[in-house]
Amino acid sequence: MVSFELIAILVVIIGAVKAGAERASCAILSDSKSGVAAIKKSFSMKEGVASLVAAITRALGPSADIRIGHIAGKTNWLADRLFRDNTFCPERLTEAAVTVEELIQHMP
């Protein structure tokens, strides 16, 4: 499941950049302990996870200041609602929609 979490992080980064966010700094909160660890180390023995970590790093750019931390799944209500309710979409998310093609362009 760590791959799904990393794909979600990559989609958010691509969408944020599309919406005009600065790449200089980024704070990521994830309820995936494995995903947090992989991004912090910039390494994984699993090929798929390693590819996603590389794509996240590339999407942020070489000089990005990345702060990442774990958030307990029970308190991650926004991610939970986005996952479970396909009718829920905060206004700013529609401005930064990411296509599958854009996601694939960031993969190694």
Sequence and secondary structure as in RCSB ss.txt:
>XXXX:A:sequence
MVSFELIAILVVIIGAVKAGAERASCAILSDSKSGVAAIKKSFSMKEGVASLVAAITRALGPSADIRIGHIAGKT
NWLADRLFRDNTFCPERLTEAAVTVEELIQHMP
>XXXX:A:secstr
 HHHHHHHHHHHHHHHHHTT  SSEEEEEES HHHHHHHHHT  SSHHHHHHHHHHHHHH TT EEEEEE  GGG
 HHHHHHHH TT   HHHHHT   HHHHHHT  
